[in-house]
Amino acid sequence: MTRLTRLFALTACVLAAGCFDTQQTIQEVAGLRADRPTFDGAAAFSLVETQVAFGPRIPGSQGRADQLAWMIELLGPLADTVFTDDFTYTAGDGNELALTNVHARFGPVSGPRVLLLTHWDTRPWADQSPNEEDRVQPVPGANDGASGTAILLGLASMFHEQAPPLGVELLFVDGEDYGPGTEDMFLGAKHFAETRAGDDPPIFAILLDMVGDAQPRFPTEPYSVEAASQVVQRVWGIARQLGYGAFFPMDMGPRIQDDHLALIGAGIPTIDIIDFDYGPSHGYWHTLEDTPDKTSSRTLAMVGEVVAEVVYRSR
């Protein structure tokens, strides 16, 4: 069986039977990839569990402090440069928030670079919970927060093992999910766009948000298509080449208010990889049900492989 035939067979299996054996797929299509390490989905899932175990990662919480120290400790030996960017924000409820973006840089210090970002904070209120009494509780944030962070940390290990062919910056933004309204959300991305986006701007950026769903589907996002159509075509094309086309359809999904809009506004072509259909009728999003058992190491591996392939093919 040729490599191309194996790829078609795996895709047909997904379409016909709904099977989802990402680890097998990664092994089967290894010959179609760039020469690089393999993304470790099991390790990424463990990182999701660790983050949720910290508790809520909201401004002023012990869980947030613990995760911040943990991320810096993990990234320190891996990245060429790690630094934090502390800032404050006065929210509409009058609270002054102490926030921190975390940056990790890899590869050449000059020349083109790409930016990969995610948010590491969690929502203070489970405002989408069907039970009114639960709506004042903070969400666990397994998918909405921990999944993207886990993938970027997994990519950091890969970039340490084998340097990327161009500069890569990982950006973990804080204050994405504070709210309750959008005027008090996406705070870390807005801060980056206002203070650092003009300093050696990346050639493009990829945002990961809600990328661990056990039943994944990543349609294209309209703002991303309008602002960075070539990047969308590249990412979704690579996903298709790796055998994940059934999970990365070229269908247009809903418009998403997310961190990528601040970067687009600053002139950086940025796309959002997001699975907003999380649980029955979005049933786990911003609820107490956003727990690790709703996520999957296979999905994390798939998304990690796609993003890694994009980076290692870039020049």
JOFENSUL-V523692 format. One record per residue. N is the residue number from 1. OMEGA is omega in radians with two decimals (* if undefined). NEAR is the number of other C-alpha atoms within 12 Angstrom. Layout:
n: {N,N}
omega: {OMEGA,OMEGA}
near: {NEAR,NEAR}
//
This chain:
n: {1,2,3,4,5,6,7,8,9,10,11,12,13,14,15,16,17,18,19,20,21,22,23,24,25,26,27,28,29,30,31,32,33,34,35,36,37,38,39,40,41,42,43,44,45,46,47,48,49,50,51,52,53,54,55,56,57,58,59,60,61,62,63,64,65,66,67,68,69,70,71,72,73,74,75,76,77,78,79,80,81,82,83,84,85,86,87,88,89,90,91,92,93,94,95,96,97,98,99,100,101,102,103,104,105,106,107,108,109,110,111,112,113,114,115,116,117,118,119,120,121,122,123,124,125,126,127,128,129,130,131,132,133,134,135,136,137,138,139,140,141,142,143,144,145,146,147,148,149,150,151,152,153,154,155,156,157,158,159,160,161,162,163,164,165,166,167,168,169,170,171,172,173,174,175,176,177,178,179,180,181,182,183,184,185,186,187,188,189,190,191,192,193,194,195,196,197,198,199,200,201,202,203,204,205,206,207,208,209,210,211,212,213,214,215,216,217,218,219,220,221,222,223,224,225,226,227,228,229,230,231,232,233,234,235,236,237,238,239,240,241,242,243,244,245,246,247,248,249,250,251,252,253,254,255,256,257,258,259,260,261,262,263,264,265,266,267,268,269,270,271,272,273,274,275,276,277,278,279,280,281,282,283,284,285,286,287,288,289,290,291,292,293,294,295,296,297,298,299,300,301,302,303,304,305,306,307,308,309,310,311,312,313,314,315}
omega: {3.13,3.11,3.13,3.10,3.11,3.13,3.12,-3.13,3.13,3.12,3.11,3.10,-3.14,-3.07,-3.03,-2.98,-3.13,-3.12,-3.10,3.09,-3.02,-3.10,3.08,-3.14,3.13,3.14,-3.09,-3.06,-3.09,3.14,3.13,-3.05,2.88,3.09,-3.03,3.04,3.06,3.10,-3.07,-3.12,3.13,3.10,3.12,3.12,3.08,3.10,3.04,-3.13,-3.14,-3.13,3.14,3.13,3.07,-3.03,-3.13,3.12,-3.10,-3.09,3.10,-3.09,3.07,3.11,3.10,3.14,-3.14,-3.12,3.13,3.13,-3.14,3.14,-3.14,3.11,3.13,-3.04,-3.06,-3.12,-3.03,-3.01,3.04,3.12,3.02,3.04,3.13,3.11,-3.12,3.08,3.13,-3.14,3.08,-3.07,-3.13,3.11,3.11,-3.14,3.02,-3.04,2.99,-3.00,-3.10,2.90,3.13,-3.12,3.03,-3.06,-3.09,2.99,-3.06,-3.12,3.10,-3.12,-3.07,3.06,3.08,-3.13,3.03,-3.07,3.07,3.04,-3.08,3.12,3.11,-3.07,3.14,-3.06,3.06,-2.95,3.12,-3.14,3.07,3.12,-3.05,-3.11,3.13,-2.97,3.08,-3.13,3.08,-3.12,3.10,3.04,3.10,3.11,-3.07,-3.13,-3.03,-3.04,3.12,3.10,3.13,-3.14,3.11,3.08,3.06,3.08,3.09,3.10,3.11,-3.11,3.05,-3.14,3.13,-3.05,3.08,-3.07,3.08,-3.13,3.10,3.01,3.00,-3.11,3.10,-3.04,-3.13,3.00,3.12,-2.91,-3.06,3.09,0.20,3.12,-3.06,3.11,3.11,3.09,3.09,-2.98,3.14,3.11,3.10,3.13,3.11,-3.11,-3.09,-2.98,-3.00,-3.05,3.14,-3.14,-3.14,-3.04,3.10,3.12,2.99,-3.14,3.08,3.08,3.04,-3.14,-3.13,-3.01,-3.10,-3.07,3.12,3.07,-2.92,2.95,-3.06,3.02,3.09,-3.08,-2.97,3.13,3.13,-3.14,-3.10,-3.06,-3.02,-3.05,-3.13,3.11,3.07,-3.14,-3.12,-3.09,-3.11,3.07,3.10,3.08,3.12,-3.14,3.14,3.09,-3.08,-3.08,3.13,-3.11,3.08,-3.13,3.09,3.04,3.10,3.07,3.13,3.00,-3.07,2.96,-3.03,-3.07,-3.06,-3.08,3.11,-3.14,3.06,3.12,3.11,3.08,3.13,3.07,-2.99,3.09,-3.13,2.96,-3.03,3.03,-3.06,-3.14,-2.97,-3.09,-3.13,-3.12,-3.11,-2.92,-3.14,-3.08,3.14,3.05,3.09,3.14,3.14,-3.02,-3.04,-3.12,3.08,3.14,-3.03,3.04,-3.13,3.09,3.11,3.11,-3.12,-3.12,3.10,3.10,-3.13,-3.10,3.10,-3.13,3.10,-3.09,-3.03,3.02,-3.06,3.10,*}
near: {9,12,20,19,15,24,29,25,22,33,31,19,21,21,18,13,13,15,22,30,25,36,30,20,36,35,24,26,35,25,19,26,30,25,19,26,26,35,40,32,33,26,27,41,39,27,36,44,32,28,39,38,22,28,30,38,41,38,36,23,21,16,26,32,25,24,37,36,20,21,38,26,18,24,36,24,20,28,36,26,25,25,23,26,24,22,25,20,26,20,23,16,14,9,15,17,26,24,37,38,38,42,37,39,38,38,31,21,18,16,16,24,31,42,38,48,47,47,49,55,51,50,43,34,29,33,28,27,23,18,15,14,15,19,21,20,25,34,37,40,51,51,57,50,51,49,56,49,51,54,50,54,48,40,47,44,33,34,37,26,20,24,26,37,27,27,33,46,42,47,46,48,46,46,46,42,41,43,28,24,18,20,20,27,33,39,42,44,44,31,30,39,29,19,20,23,28,17,14,20,28,33,30,39,44,45,48,43,49,48,51,50,45,34,30,37,34,40,33,35,38,27,29,40,32,21,26,29,23,19,32,37,25,27,43,36,26,32,38,32,34,42,43,44,33,32,37,36,27,25,19,21,23,20,22,27,25,42,45,46,37,35,41,34,21,27,23,35,33,43,47,48,47,41,40,35,27,31,26,14,10,23,22,34,37,38,35,36,33,38,35,34,23,35,40,36,39,36,42,47,43,47,54,48,46,42,49,43,39,37,43,30,22,23,18}
//
